[in-house]
Amino acid sequence: MSRWLIPTLVFLLAIASCSQPQQKQPPAGRPGTRALSGDTKTDVRSFFDDYTTALNKSDSTDVLSMYEQGADVTLAGKGRVLYGRDAIRTSSEETIFNGDQLTFAVDSLLVTPLGPAHAFALVTYKVESPDEDLPAFHTVASYVLEKVQSGWQILHAHVSSDWVVE
């Protein structure tokens, strides 16, 4: 079943992107609202630079502002799916913004444009803890992004619950 997930997602987003893209307005002053270069891969790389910066500041407000505002936004991982920003905020505050300052770095990023207003991103993060007893590890996340008037937003994220310790 999982072998059909990505092709099905690509197909559905390709169909959706054939229509005229909506120009949604992101919240004013949110990270990830750099001027767009017109190159999807470059712009998504910049988006993830800003996203990683917000993660490393443990700034849940900035991180969540980079997600779609509606109830359709989803985050999957650890055997569950969270629907909407409020559920994502609650879970994030209990996990990555819980006082233990983790450091995130993009180890690899693969971007696949899905028409003029969507992209798929596969990101491998290197995560380090200030706790010397916890070794650095890698985790993988996949994202479906939508281009808005002045940047990109996360529509769906899936974070691997399998961490690979170095």
RAPE-V917365 format. One line per field, one symbol per residue. ss: DSSP state (@ for helix, = for strand, . for the rest). phi: phi as a letter, one per 20 degrees, with the letter a starting at -180 (. if undefined). psi: psi as a letter, one per 30 degrees, with the letter a starting at -180 (. if undefined). A space follows every 50 residues. Layout:
ss: ???
phi: ???
psi: ???
//
This chain:
ss: .@@@@@@@@@@@@@@@@......................@@@@@@@@@@@ @@@@@@...@@@@@@.=......====..====.@@@@@@@@@@...... .============....============.......============.. =========....==.
phi: .ffeffgfffffffffefffffdfdfgfmffndfffendgffffgfgfff ffffgfeleffffffeegfffffccdrlmbcddnfffffgfffedfddoe feddcfebbddcfcnfccbdcdcddeccdffffdffbdcdcdcddcfdgc rcceebccdfeeedef
psi: efffeeeeeeeeeeeefflkkkiljlkkgllghlkkffjeeeeeeeefee eeeeeffhieeeefffkkflffklkklhglkkkleeeeeeeeffdfhgfj jlkkkjelkkkjkiafgllkkjkkkkkkkfjffjlllklkkkkklkkaeg allkekkjkkfjkjk.
//
